[in-house]
Amino acid sequence: MLIALVIIFVIAYAAIALEHPLKVNKSASALIGAGLLWTIYALSTGNHNLVNEQLGESLIGTAQIVFFLMGAMTIVEVVDAHNGFDIITSRIKTTRLTSLLWLVGFVTFFLSAVLDNLTSTIVMISLIKKLLDKHDDRLFFAGITVIAANAGGAWSPIGDVTTTMLWIGGQITTLAIMKGVFLASIINMVVPLAITSWFLRGRKVASPVESVELGHRDKTTPFEQNLMFAMGLGILICVPIFKTITHLPPFMGILFGLGIIWLVGELIHNKKDDEAKEHLTLARALKQIDMSSIVFFIGILLAVASLEHTHILTNLADWLNKTVGREDVIVTIIGMASAIVDNVPLVAASMGMYSMSQYPTNSFLWEFMAYCAGTGGSILIIGSAAGVAAMGLERIHFFWYVKRISGLALVGYFGGIVTYIIQYRLLH
């Protein structure tokens, strides 16, 4: 059974990677893969109650991420419909592509630490569409956004789901992870930024044609524009605070905020006729979000969950521990593996493999794992939630990312590793 599961996962993964030449949507491949994996698992075991219980657990985790993604994408869409992002884009005056690249990179990096890497990617790619007209330029910026978002999320306890897992589990503390991983995360982003800037030097910013949006622009007042921008950004920023205070999962905070911004939108547009307010409503925003990407997310998360419940990932971690032995090499490999499979079950397996008595809070293993698992997903476009979101929002092909961005992400990844190890040895 285990061999069959691995083979099916590899085939499904290959089909996702070869989406463009096969001309088969990656969502279909992910859903078929998930269906086959769970079907074989259910038929191969005699304990059907256990399988249903595990599937229910996986569905809960998947649904939380999907609801959060839907809420964040809808809020971004509403802000965009009100031309809210013009508040930022109108203040960016640079005409040099390299200057804009550095600005986008650093804004994404710090925004990801405050929000999370997924939401930050959605927000920044929406901004990039407002700033750049050429699709090729937007693809490079989207790639850098994924790297910067994952790097920014790694050093914050609320910036990446794996760092949050380690934080909640007691393996790391807030100040320690921020001080320990910040420098490595900066290097992880700056190195790809510097290399990309070299190739884009001398290029000018090609902005979208202004007249395209005039039809919508004259239907929103400055008050509506500022209010929706402030509310949208405020809701996204308040989600981590909501989680900290209530201990409820983030999706509950984003749905709560979505309800508030929906109500406000209805109130400020209630005197307009239906035609004037049609493109400003939440109902239209829900239709505009990319459901194909969300369905792909569901399929890939359920597929990986089957590998987790069949202990394939745990067995892999145990094999690494016996074969390799060295902590730094094992964690480096785990980080690179997170580019292929979801980093959440990998980190969960690692947390179960190493005891807190042997590796206490804020030890080298846990901090290094937060960095590697958080940033290793940037190496491939489907290796992180930020990458999957970017893939859907900008129609990034798997092999384009491999050719143009994966090498940059890999150099940044190992640059951060060297930085962290040197820093750790100097300070400890």
N, C-alpha and C positions, 0 to 999 in steps of 0.2 A: 504493500500500500504506500509506504513512504517514498519508494522510488517512483511510483506512478505520480504521486503528488508533486514531487520535485520536477519531473519531466513536463507535466502539464503547466506548472508555473513558469518554467523556462520558455515553453512554447508561447504561452500567453504574453510573457514579457517581450519575447522576440516580435510577436505580432504588433504589440504596442509601439515598439521601437521602429518597426518597418511600416508604420501606418501610411506614410506617403507613397512608397512604391507599391504596396499592396492595395492601396485605395480602399482600405477598410477602416472605418472610424475606430479610434482607440477605445472609445466607450464600449463598443460591441465586444472587442477582444477582452477587455477587463471584466465585463459582466459574464461572458461565456466562461472565462477562466475561473471566476469565483464560483459560478454554478457547478462546474465540473469538479472543482476541488472539494466543495462541501458535499456533493452527491457521492463521490467516491469515499469520502471520510464516513458519511452516514451509512453507506452500504457495507463498509468493511468492519464496522464495529457493531457489537451486539447491544450496546447500551444506547438506545436511541434517545432516552430521556437526557442523558449526559450531553449528547450532541446538540439537542435542542436547547438545552440550558446554555451551552457554550456559544451557540449561534445567537441566542438572545443577548448574552453579555457583549458579544462583538457588535451586534446591531445597535446596542445602546451607545457604545463608544463611537461607532460610525455616525449615528444620527446626530450626536452632539456636535461633531465636526461639521457635518453637512448643514445643520441648522445655523451654526455660527457663520459658515461660508455664505449661505443664502442671505442671512441678515446683513452681513458686512457688505456684500455685493449690492444689495438693494439700497442700502443707505448711501453708498458711493454713487449709485445711479441717480438717486433723487437729488443729491448735491450737484451732480453734473447737469441734470435737467434744469436746475435753477441757475446755471452758470456760476455756481459757487466757487469752482476752482479757478475762475478768472481772478479772484482776489490774490491768489499766489502767482499765477502765470503773468498777470499784468505787471508784477513787480520784478520779474526776471528779465533784465535788459540785455544780458550778454548775447553777443552774436557768434561767439566761438563755441564750437561743439565740445571741445575739451573742457572748457570752464563749466559748461552746463553739466557735463558728465560728472565732474567732481562735486558739484553742488547737489545733484540728484543722489550720488553715492552717499555722501555724508548725512543728508537729510533722511534717507532711507535707513541708514545705520542707527541713528539715534531714535528715529520714530519707531523702529522695530523693537527697541529696548523698552519703550514706554507702552506701546500697544502689543503687538506680536508680529512675527515675520509674515504671517499670512495676510493679515489686515493691511500691514504696511505695503506689501507688494501690490495689493488691489488698489490702494489709494495712489501709489506712485505711478503705476502703469496708466491709471486714469489721467494723471497729470501729464505724463509723457505724451499721451495722445493729443493733449491740448497744445503741447509745445513743439512737437515735431511732425512734419508732414510726410517725410520719406519713411516707408515701412522698414527698409534696411537699417536706417539709423535707429528706429524704435526697437528693432530686434536686439541690437547691441546694448541699448540702454536697458531693455528688459532683462537681458542676461546679467548685466552688472547689478541691477536691482535685486535679482535673486541672490547673488553672492552677498551683497551688502545687507539684505534683510536677514539672511541666515547668520551672518557674522554678528549683526547687532543683537539678534535674539539669543545668541549663545552665552553672553556675559550677564544677562539679566534673568532673574528667577521667573519673570512673567513673559519673557520675550520668545521663548521656544517651548514647545510641549515637553520635550525631553528634559530641559533644564528645570521646568516646573515639577516634573515627576521626581527628580532628584531632590529638589527643594522640599516638596511635600513629604518625601520619604525620610528626610532628615540627613541625607548624605552630604548636603551642602547648606550653607547659610548665606543670607543675602549679601552682606558686606564682603564676605570671603570670596564668593564667586565673582563679584564685581571687580574686586581688586586683583584677583588671581588670573582672570581670563580676559580682561578688557584689552590689554596690550596685544595679546595674541590675536584677538578678534579684529583689532585695528589693522594689524599686519595682513591678516587674511583678506581684508577688503582693499587696502591701499596698494598692494602688489598688483592685483589684476587691474585696478584703476590706472596705475602708472603705465602698464604695458598697453592697455587699450588707448590711453591718451596719446601714446607715441604713434600708433597707427592712424589715429583720427586727427593728428595735428594739421593745422592749416585749414580744416574744414569749417564751413559756416553753417549756422543753424538755419534750416529751412522750415519756417513756421507754416502751419495750416492756413489756407486762405480764409480771411476773416469773414467774407460774405456768406460762407456756408452756414454760419450760425446766427445770422442776423434775424432770421424768421423767428427764432426762439428767444433771442436776446431781448427784443423789444417787448416781450410778454412777461418779463420778470423785473420788478423794481429793485433798486439798490437795497432796500430794506429786506425784501424777500431773499435776495441773493446772500446778504450778510447773515441773516437769521438761519437759513438752511445750512450754510457753510459752518457756522459756529455750532449749531446743534449736531450736525453730522460728525464733525471732528470731536466735539465734546462727548458724544455718546460712545464713540470708539475708545476714547481715552478713559472714560469712566468704567468701562467693562472690567479691567483688572481691579479697580477699586471696589466695584460691586462684588466681584468674586472674593476679595480679601475680607470684606465686611460680612457678607452673607454666607460664605463658604458654598455657594451654589455654583454649578458649572458655568463657564463663560457664555454658552449659548443662551442661557436664561437671561443674562444681562443684555445681550445683543437683541433678543426678541422683545424684551421690555422696552429698550430704547427705540426699536423699530415701531412699536405701538405708539410711543410718545411723539416721534417725528411724524408719524401718519396722522395723528390727531391734530397736531399743529398745522400740518399741510392742509387738512380739510378746513380748519378754521380760517386760515389766511386767504384761502381761495374760494370761500363759500359764496361770495357775491359775484363771482365771474360766471359767465355762461359755460356750458359744457365744452364747447369747442376751444375756448381760450385756455381752460385749465386741464384739458385732456392729457397733454404731454407732461404735466407737472405732478400727476397723481402717483401715489404709491402703487396703485393697481397696474399702471403702465410700467412702472419701474420693475415690478415683479416679472412682467412679460419680457423685459429687455435683458435680464441677466442670462448668462450662458448656462442653460440647463444641461447641455451636453457635457461640460466640464464637471458639473456636480455629479452627474450619473457616472462618469469615469472615476471620480473620487470614491463613490460608493463601491464600485466594482473592485478597485485596487485595494481598498482597505479591508474588504471582506476576504479577498484572496489571501492577503498577508496574514489575516487573523487565523485562517485555516492552518497555515504553517506554524503559527504560534501554539494553537491548541493541540496539534499533533506532535509537539515538542521537537520539531525539526530545527527550529532556531536555537532552542536550549541545547540540543545535542551538538550543534555547530559551535556554540560558545564553550561547551565542555571540551570538545575536541581541540579548539584553539588553546585552551588553558593547558592541556596535557602536551600538545605538540610544540607550542611556541614558548610558553612559560613566562617570558618577559612582559611586564605590565604595559610598558609604553608601546611595544610592538603590537600587543593584543588590542589595545584601545585604538591604535592607529588603524588596524585592520577593520575593527568594528565600525569606525567612522567612515572608512571607504565602502564598507558593505552597506552602510545606510544610504549610499547613492543608488543602490540596486533595489533594496527592500526598505520598507518603512522603518525609521529609526526608533519608533516607539516600542515595538516588541523586542528589538535588539537591546535597547536600554533596560527594558523590563526584565529580559532574560539575564542580563548582566547584574542587575540589582539582586536577583535571586541567586546568582552564582557566587557572589562575593558577600561575605557576612560583615556586618557593621563592627563586630568585635575584632575582626582581623584588619579591616579597613575603616577606621573611625571617620567621623564627620570632618569634611574639608581636607581629607587626605589627597595625595597626588592622584590616585586612581579616579576618584569621583570628579574632581575639578577637570582633569584631563579628558574624562569621558564627556563631560558637559560641552567642552570645546569641540571635540572630534565628532560626536554624534550630531551636534548642532550645525556644524559647518560642512561636514562630509557630504551631506545631501546635495550640496551645490554642484558637485562634480557631474551629475547627470540631471537632466531637466525633470525627471520623474522621481528624483530622490528626496524631495521635500515638498511640503504643502505649498510653500512659496513658488517652487518650480512648477508644480501642477497648475496652480492658479495662473501663472504667467503663460504657461503653455496654452491654456484655453483662451485667455484674454487677448493674446497677440498672435495666436495661431502659429506658435513656434514648432517647427519640425524637430523631431528627436535628433536626427543626424546633423542638422544645421547647428544645434547646440553643442553636439559632440565636437564638431570641427572648429567652431569659433569660440566657445565659452569653456568647455570642459578643461582644456589645457590651462587656461587662466585660473580657473577654480582650483585645479590641482596644485599649481604653483603657490597660490595663496594659502591653501590648506597646509602644505608642508612648511611654508614660511611661518605660519602661526604655530605649528608644532615645535619648530626649532626655537622660536621666541619663548614659548611657554616653558620648555624644558630648561633653557638657559636661565630664565627668570626664576624658576622654582629652585634651581640649584644655588643661585646666588642668594636668595632670600631664606633658604632653609638649610 
